[in-house]
Amino acid sequence: MERRIIRWLFLTHRYLGIAVGLVMVMWCLTGIVMMYVRYPSMSETHRQAALQPIDWRGCCTVGGAVDARLPVRLMQVEMLAGHPVMRIAQGDAPARLIDLTDGTPIGKITPETALSVATTFGEPVAVSRIDHDQWTVSGEFRHDRPLYRFDLGDADRTRLYVSGSTGKAVQIVTGSQRFWNWLGAVPHWLYFTRLRADVAPWSQVVIWTSLLGSFLTGTGLYLGIRQLGRAPDGRWSPYRGFLFWHHLLGLVFGLFVLTWVVSGLISMNPWGFLDSEGAGTSRLQGNPPIGADIVSAVSALAHTAPAGTVSIPLAPFDSVPAFIATARDGTRRRLDGSGQETRPPDMARAAAILGGGPAELLNSGDSYYFASRSEAARLPAQRIVAGGVRYYLDPLSGAVVMVADSDGRWYRWLHEGLHRLDFTPALRGDTFRTLVMLPLLLGVTLVCATGAWLGIRRLIR
């Protein structure tokens, strides 16, 4: 019986290697690229740095575009195509745009308006209207479609995407990023446009391919250890040639291969394995302001907002409306409903609302919330621990920027920790990545490459 099981494991390992061996090699090589090149994204800091300062002259007329009695869940004042505009969402309705010079609702973003946005980033030479492409295929852009895609004609061959619903610049990609991501994140995540456009089948393909890779690696590691010392002439390995090298490399790097593939599988959170809920964040905001409060506040801001302000979003805390005035250089100020600068939220009150201990100010982050080459994090941040859940708050707005509940913490260690080995701050630096992660990934690549070659050779025979 045992011999049958072992023979079945050998056959399973062999034919799984034929089926997914080259995919494993591809994951390894693209993973090396991803250590140095991120998938492109448009940060809010980058977007705001291109905005024009809000021109309050002739502002602010709202008219009947805002329902005075309905609660407001989102509001932001910025410039769009030379006019101050307000993005506002009330009740359960989607967000709307209002031209604050005359109170006219803006129904859609015209090509001319999108072009004016693009010119703040460069000199557009070509434009097309699309639903999605390789760099805007994910669900995070679903509320921004259709999109206007501009080629800026600069030396970096930059491509800019402007939302057809909000007029915001939502994505920017250089030619270098496009090239390297075709050798990195796109094949690594199986992020091909046609497949990724439909989330459900894409997710299942990645999950099941990762499961096969995990099973292939697990059986190989078990069989490799079992075969130690089983050579008839007393050698430590019964294999020769490529089989010998695959056996040797598998014993040296096999455990890392296994943790790397399994942690990659966990990144997909298969079947809700580690579904973090992020509960409790809305409690800090309290009761939202109503439309009348916003109309009054915008009128006050027109006279009191700091010069050079490019964006003013709503940031309520504990049922009190407040606003964050942001300048191009990232400087931020908290303003009250009358447009006057006010103190940051009371963190003792935030802790009481969440039912946790005292807030702690983090200047360099901790094990769950930190800034690195691949992770963005606004620091400093306030941390409040309540009922085993860690809440990370923006000290100026009081908004929750991240929640680490039990599932979130497990995800951090089982995926991010095992996949990147970033267990401590020292392990997140460039030196560690080059001196430790790169040799490890090269070793993993050799394990998968020798296995893939053995599978190909088996097929040829």
Helices and strands as residue ranges (DSSP letters): H 2-34, H 44-49, G 63-65, E 72-80, E 83-90, E 96-99, E 104-106, H 111-118, E 126-130, G 139-144, E 147-151, E 159-163, E 169-173, H 175-182, H 185-188, H 193-196, H 199-226, H 241-266, G 270-272, H 281-285, H 291-304, E 309-313, E 322-327, E 332-336, H 347-354, E 360-362, E 381-386, E 389-393, E 400-404, H 406-411, I 412-417, H 418-420, G 425-428, H 430-432, I 433-437, H 438-460
